[in-house]
Amino acid sequence: MTDESQQLESITQKEYKAGFVTDIEADSLPPGLSEDVVREISRIKGEPEFMLEWRLKAYRHWLTMETPEWAHVHYPAINYQDISYYSAPKKKDDAPKSLDEVDPELLKTYEKLGVPLDERARLAGVAVDAVFDSVSVASTFQDKLAEEGIIFMPISQAVHEHPELVEQYIGSVVPYKDNYYAALNSAVFSDGSFVYIPKGVRCPMELSTYFRINAANTGQFERTLIIADDDAYVSYLEGCTAPMRDENQLHAAVVELVANDRAEIKYSTVQNWYPGDENGKGGIYNFVTKRAACRGESSKVSWTQVETGSAITWKYPSVVLQGDNSVGEFYSVAVTNNMQQADTGTKMIHLGKNTSSTIISKGISAGRSQNAYRGLVRVTPKAENARNYTECDSLLMGDKCGAHTFPYIEVKNPTAQVEHEASTSKISEDQLFYCKQRGLDTEDAVSMIVNGFCKEVIRELPMEFAVEAQNLLGLSLEGSVG
Amino acid sequence: MLEIKNLHASVGGKEILRGINMTVNPGEVHAIMGPNGAGKSTLSNVLAGRDGYEVTQGEIIYKGENLMELEPEERAQRGVFLAFQYPVEIPGVSNIYLLKAALNAVRKYNGQDEVDAIDFLNLVRERMKLVKMDEQFLHRNVNEGFSGGEKKRNEILQMAVLEPALAILDETDSGLDIDALRTVAEGVNALRAEDRSIVMITHYQRLLDHIVPDFVHVLSEGKIVKSGDKELAKELEKSGYSWVHDAPEGQTA
């Protein structure tokens, strides 16, 4: 091995900073999954009948399904009876009414993670929903948003306060039959965020959810539902971390987005679940179904994701372009290191006329990791004048990792224009030497080169998130110009 | 400034430099000329500390320090600058970002604060005039899609911003038309200073018409076979490298 690749190796092995455990009393269900567990979760949440019925249908369907095995990832079979499906910080009485009633240990946890929930301390312009293990522990700015008619609350609360909206939309984008993990999630989901932006309203601040898995042997199954009604706009951010534990933990979330006429949803994720140690011990299995429906004409949904964590990532944020002139975008940076595995990408389903989609995927592999892009572009027979542009770039660091690209293109309408570009490169010794000869140390040089590689994606992120993402990528962009 | 003593270096086990001796004082401009394969680029890479160039004998003393013990970035921070023969493209990284990162790395070594954004922009704008570069270059990705001339001018711009004590120009004239050559040479001439030494490595005499050196050395088969003043270069132009090659070793013009 050359010096350069040794240096690359050492700097790509950084510590996981969010790996602490919060010592907090929790109410958990014992491990195991059965119809009774599903009923118990629904009972704890005091859910209306329709919700329980839906969960049970999902559970019964899940029993008939098999684990998907087509992804380019390898792991021992998961025993679903070893997982606890519900864990919540113990509360004195009822749910906290305000931040003052939230356990100070919890507030400290989020501060440590750089997510202060104190509304005054929070940078103006971001409302936060914090989900700790299975429940939402704090939602900020709810009242202020309510003035605009915007609903931003834990989905468990929305089930009570806006059952008609939940019943109308839940499962309408990702049906419980969709796939194995979506069915499991539908049966046992415990919390997540719910957002409704009424007609003509531009959400005045970024909405964000911060997910934290704390308890051991617990799965996190959150469900997020965002609806932007006609002419509405919302930008939503999602961040995730978990403590370092030797066991693998399952995270099987479902995110559904609905954009009506001329509505726009921008959904950004910085995913930093614990990736396991350098030998592949521990880490989160991140098996997530994210899908958006551009229902209305000229609607637009944009997914931006920076995926750095998780032992295994299996996730394809997709857009179903139903409305004429609707637009779908997917910008992704997926970083894998050590023994991490990622199989991620998107699906763009063109149904309406004059629909267009853009896919920019940047995969960075280091250590002994495996990083796959898997993407589907489908143009259906009625989708006149559909456009797609796909760019998939892979960057390899070192010589023990792998990058794979699996593009699927199905075009059933002759007016379609579909472009696909792919590249694979290495950080060259020439580039490193050039930067070092200008005085940059190896770490800064790699940061700079990686940052350059991801630039098209990072610039899609809201400002504050971009900073977090750059730090995560090991980039120091202090004092960046131009 | 720079003292090279009996320098032997090999690449991939093959000895390329076979005992180079050379002294460069502050303010001097030295030209190193020689035919292809003489070891010119090896010398510049060894001075800059590139991986894969192994020094087997001898020493390089820069400002009283043993240069060979320093990493490439440490040499750069101490004022050793190499203008590359083939400048490297860095996709997605703007020119101005690299310039600023490089300047701050040098400033950090010198115990200075990071450069102020406005001061930096003013400095860069002023230095760009030296090489007649347009401001839009700052926002283009480093060397990406640059013409040969633009790349070389960009190297000189970096030199102008970093203000090194020792600049090594590796075949800075190669691939340049006469106008671009003149621009680059004017830039370098403007950067000549009492406290700055320049080592120019070139195959051709024509660069030396524009940047007139104080000393000329002829490198052949890994050794300096002849040293002299600028007249030596003209002699070479007239008679070709075979002339020095045939001359007895150690004889000076």
Boltz contact constraints between the chains, C-beta under 6 A:
constraints:
  - contact:
      token1: [A, 3]
      token2: [B, 51]
      max_distance: 6.0
  - contact:
      token1: [A, 4]
      token2: [B, 51]
      max_distance: 6.0
  - contact:
      token1: [A, 430]
      token2: [B, 88]
      max_distance: 6.0
  - contact:
      token1: [A, 431]
      token2: [B, 88]
      max_distance: 6.0
  - contact:
      token1: [A, 431]
      token2: [B, 90]
      max_distance: 6.0
  - contact:
      token1: [A, 433]
      token2: [B, 50]
      max_distance: 6.0
  - contact:
      token1: [A, 434]
      token2: [B, 88]
      max_distance: 6.0
  - contact:
      token1: [A, 436]
      token2: [B, 72]
      max_distance: 6.0
  - contact:
      token1: [A, 436]
      token2: [B, 73]
      max_distance: 6.0
  - contact:
      token1: [A, 437]
      token2: [B, 48]
      max_distance: 6.0
  - contact:
      token1: [A, 437]
      token2: [B, 72]
      max_distance: 6.0
  - contact:
      token1: [A, 437]
      token2: [B, 76]
      max_distance: 6.0
  - contact:
      token1: [A, 437]
      token2: [B, 82]
      max_distance: 6.0
  - contact:
      token1: [A, 438]
      token2: [B, 76]
      max_distance: 6.0
  - contact:
      token1: [A, 438]
      token2: [B, 102]
      max_distance: 6.0
  - contact:
      token1: [A, 439]
      token2: [B, 73]
      max_distance: 6.0
  - contact:
      token1: [A, 439]
      token2: [B, 76]
      max_distance: 6.0
  - contact:
      token1: [A, 439]
      token2: [B, 77]
      max_distance: 6.0
  - contact:
      token1: [A, 439]
      token2: [B, 102]
      max_distance: 6.0
  - contact:
      token1: [A, 439]
      token2: [B, 105]
      max_distance: 6.0
  - contact:
      token1: [A, 439]
      token2: [B, 106]
      max_distance: 6.0
  - contact:
      token1: [A, 440]
      token2: [B, 73]
      max_distance: 6.0
  - contact:
      token1: [A, 440]
      token2: [B, 101]
      max_distance: 6.0
  - contact:
      token1: [A, 440]
      token2: [B, 105]
      max_distance: 6.0
  - contact:
      token1: [A, 441]
      token2: [B, 73]
      max_distance: 6.0
  - contact:
      token1: [A, 448]
      token2: [B, 93]
      max_distance: 6.0
  - contact:
      token1: [A, 452]
      token2: [B, 90]
      max_distance: 6.0
  - contact:
      token1: [A, 452]
      token2: [B, 91]
      max_distance: 6.0
  - contact:
      token1: [A, 452]
      token2: [B, 92]
      max_distance: 6.0
  - contact:
      token1: [A, 452]
      token2: [B, 93]
      max_distance: 6.0
  - contact:
      token1: [A, 453]
      token2: [B, 92]
      max_distance: 6.0
  - contact:
      token1: [A, 455]
      token2: [B, 92]
      max_distance: 6.0
  - contact:
      token1: [A, 479]
      token2: [B, 114]
      max_distance: 6.0
  - contact:
      token1: [A, 481]
      token2: [B, 96]
      max_distance: 6.0
  - contact:
      token1: [A, 481]
      token2: [B, 100]
      max_distance: 6.0
  - contact:
      token1: [A, 482]
      token2: [B, 94]
      max_distance: 6.0
  - contact:
      token1: [A, 482]
      token2: [B, 96]
      max_distance: 6.0
  - contact:
      token1: [A, 482]
      token2: [B, 97]
      max_distance: 6.0
  - contact:
      token1: [A, 482]
      token2: [B, 139]
      max_distance: 6.0
